[in-house]
Amino acid sequence: MRIILASASPRRRELLALITKEFTVYPVDADETLRPGAPLDAEVVRLSRLKAEAARRMHPDAVCIGSDTMVTIDGLPLGKPADVRQAADMLRHLRGRTHEVLTGLAVLPPDGAARTLCTRTRVTFRDFAEDELAAYLATGEPLDKAGAYGIQGRGALLVAGIEGDYYSVMGLPVAPLYEVLRGLGALRAG
């Protein structure tokens, strides 16, 4: 079975490569607008499925994978910051506190029976100083990341602890995805 990753994310590509080298990247456009009042865990699963379904339309005979990651605090989602100022505001809001990262996963095999899930990971930030914040912002890393940080990059310096799946914080729950793909028989032996 061919495997299609419905994402332009280099991080998701790296993580899927831990499972298999045999996949095709097919970036998709999906409306990522959240439904007002909808539970955030259901929303990341819905968005993941929308991405997988968009890939499915072009690749109906493949296993299509969609994923979406959302940083939440106080029950509110933090998306990708629009600019450095918004990134600074987000990081100050997270400083010294614990937040949750929700990562949805949708796997659509050719038979159409979707496998979906949501992982929840708690991440605690250090009470970092303003000069540390300024140095991190200067890297440019926060601007294309949900919640304005990348745990796999310099954002790791802000993290005091993590409870849950590290790879989900990066953007793809590796072990659960492996189990789904293995269960579908989508992986070659070896």
C-alpha positions as CSV (number, residue, x, y, z in Angstrom):
1,M,0.0,0.0,0.0
2,R,1.2,3.5,-0.8
3,I,1.4,5.9,2.1
4,I,0.6,9.6,1.6
5,L,1.4,12.2,4.2
6,A,-1.0,15.1,3.8
7,S,1.3,17.8,5.2
8,A,4.0,20.2,4.1
9,S,5.6,20.1,7.6
10,P,9.2,19.1,7.6
11,R,8.8,17.8,11.1
12,R,6.0,15.5,10.2
13,R,8.1,14.2,7.3
14,E,11.0,13.5,9.6
15,L,8.8,11.7,12.1
16,L,7.0,9.5,9.5
17,A,10.5,8.6,8.2
18,L,11.1,7.0,11.7
19,I,8.3,4.5,10.7
20,T,8.9,4.1,7.0
21,K,11.0,5.7,4.2
22,E,8.3,4.7,1.7
23,F,5.8,7.5,1.6
24,T,4.9,10.4,-0.5
25,V,4.4,14.0,0.8
26,Y,1.3,15.6,-0.6
27,P,0.6,19.0,1.0
28,V,-3.0,20.0,1.1
29,D,-5.0,23.1,1.8
30,A,-7.7,22.6,4.4
31,D,-9.9,25.2,6.1
32,E,-8.4,25.2,9.6
33,T,-11.1,27.4,11.1
34,L,-12.2,26.1,14.5
35,R,-16.0,25.7,15.1
36,P,-17.1,27.9,17.9
37,G,-17.8,26.0,21.1
38,A,-16.6,22.7,19.7
39,P,-14.3,20.7,22.0
40,L,-10.7,21.3,21.0
41,D,-9.7,17.6,21.1
42,A,-12.5,16.9,18.6
43,E,-11.4,19.8,16.5
44,V,-7.8,18.6,16.0
45,V,-9.2,15.2,15.0
46,R,-11.7,16.9,12.6
47,L,-8.9,19.0,11.0
48,S,-6.6,15.9,10.7
49,R,-9.4,14.1,8.9
50,L,-10.1,17.0,6.6
51,K,-6.4,16.9,5.6
52,A,-6.4,13.2,5.0
53,E,-9.7,13.4,3.0
54,A,-8.2,16.1,0.8
55,A,-5.3,13.8,0.0
56,R,-7.7,10.9,-0.5
57,R,-9.4,12.7,-3.3
58,M,-6.2,12.7,-5.3
59,H,-4.9,9.3,-4.1
60,P,-7.9,7.0,-3.5
61,D,-5.9,3.8,-3.5
62,A,-3.4,5.0,-0.8
63,V,-3.3,5.2,2.9
64,C,-3.7,8.9,3.6
65,I,-2.4,10.4,6.8
66,G,-3.5,13.8,8.2
67,S,-2.4,15.4,11.5
68,D,-3.1,18.7,13.3
69,T,-1.4,20.1,16.5
70,M,-2.8,22.7,18.8
71,V,-1.4,24.3,21.9
72,T,-4.0,25.1,24.5
73,I,-3.9,27.0,27.8
74,D,-6.8,28.0,30.0
75,G,-9.1,26.1,27.5
76,L,-8.1,28.4,24.7
77,P,-6.2,27.5,21.5
78,L,-2.9,29.1,20.6
79,G,-2.3,28.9,16.9
80,K,0.7,30.1,14.9
81,P,1.6,33.7,15.8
82,A,1.0,36.3,13.1
83,D,4.1,38.3,14.0
84,V,6.9,38.6,16.6
85,R,4.8,40.6,18.9
86,Q,2.1,38.0,19.1
87,A,4.7,35.3,19.5
88,A,6.1,37.2,22.5
89,D,2.6,37.6,24.0
90,M,2.0,33.8,23.6
91,L,5.3,32.9,25.2
92,R,4.8,35.2,28.1
93,H,1.4,33.7,28.7
94,L,3.0,30.2,28.7
95,R,6.0,31.2,30.9
96,G,6.2,29.4,34.2
97,R,2.9,27.5,33.5
98,T,1.8,24.1,32.2
99,H,-0.2,23.9,29.0
100,E,-1.6,21.1,26.9
101,V,-0.7,20.1,23.4
102,L,-3.4,18.3,21.5
103,T,-2.4,16.3,18.3
104,G,-5.0,14.8,16.1
105,L,-4.3,11.9,13.8
106,A,-6.4,10.6,10.9
107,V,-5.4,7.6,8.8
108,L,-7.7,6.8,5.8
109,P,-6.9,3.4,4.2
110,P,-8.2,2.5,0.8
111,D,-11.2,0.7,2.4
112,G,-12.4,4.1,3.8
113,A,-12.6,3.0,7.4
114,A,-10.9,6.0,9.1
115,R,-8.7,5.5,12.2
116,T,-8.6,8.6,14.3
117,L,-7.2,9.6,17.6
118,C,-6.1,12.6,19.7
119,T,-3.1,12.6,22.0
120,R,-2.8,15.0,25.0
121,T,0.6,16.1,26.3
122,R,1.3,18.4,29.2
123,V,4.2,20.7,28.8
124,T,5.6,22.9,31.6
125,F,7.6,26.0,30.8
126,R,10.4,27.4,32.9
127,D,9.9,30.9,34.3
128,F,12.4,32.2,31.7
129,A,13.8,35.8,31.7
130,E,13.0,38.5,29.2
131,D,16.4,38.4,27.7
132,E,15.9,34.6,27.1
133,L,12.6,35.4,25.4
134,A,14.2,38.1,23.2
135,A,17.0,35.7,22.2
136,Y,14.5,33.0,21.3
137,L,12.3,35.4,19.3
138,A,15.4,36.6,17.4
139,T,15.9,33.0,16.1
140,G,12.7,33.3,14.1
141,E,11.7,29.8,15.2
142,P,8.5,30.8,17.0
143,L,6.8,32.3,13.9
144,D,5.8,29.1,12.2
145,K,4.9,27.0,15.2
146,A,1.6,26.5,17.1
147,G,2.0,28.2,20.5
148,A,5.1,30.0,19.2
149,Y,7.6,27.4,20.1
150,G,9.3,24.3,18.7
151,I,10.2,21.7,21.3
152,Q,12.6,20.0,18.9
153,G,14.5,23.3,18.4
154,R,15.7,26.1,20.6
155,G,12.2,26.1,22.2
156,A,13.5,23.1,24.2
157,L,15.4,25.7,26.4
158,L,12.0,27.0,27.6
159,V,10.7,23.6,28.7
160,A,11.0,22.5,32.3
161,G,9.1,19.2,31.8
162,I,6.8,17.1,29.7
163,E,4.1,14.6,30.6
164,G,3.0,12.5,27.6
165,D,4.2,12.0,24.0
166,Y,7.1,14.1,22.9
167,Y,6.6,13.3,19.3
168,S,3.0,14.5,19.4
169,V,4.3,17.9,20.6
170,M,6.5,17.9,17.5
171,G,3.4,17.2,15.4
172,L,2.9,13.5,14.8
173,P,2.2,10.7,17.4
174,V,4.8,8.2,16.1
175,A,4.0,5.1,18.1
176,P,0.2,5.3,17.7
177,L,0.7,5.9,14.0
178,Y,3.1,3.0,13.7
179,E,0.5,0.7,15.4
180,V,-2.3,1.9,13.0
181,L,-0.1,1.4,9.9
182,R,1.1,-2.0,11.1
183,G,-2.4,-3.1,11.8
184,L,-3.4,-2.1,8.3
185,G,-0.6,-4.1,6.8
186,A,0.8,-0.9,5.2
187,L,4.4,-1.5,6.3
188,R,6.9,-3.8,4.7
189,A,8.5,-6.4,6.9
190,G,11.9,-5.5,8.2
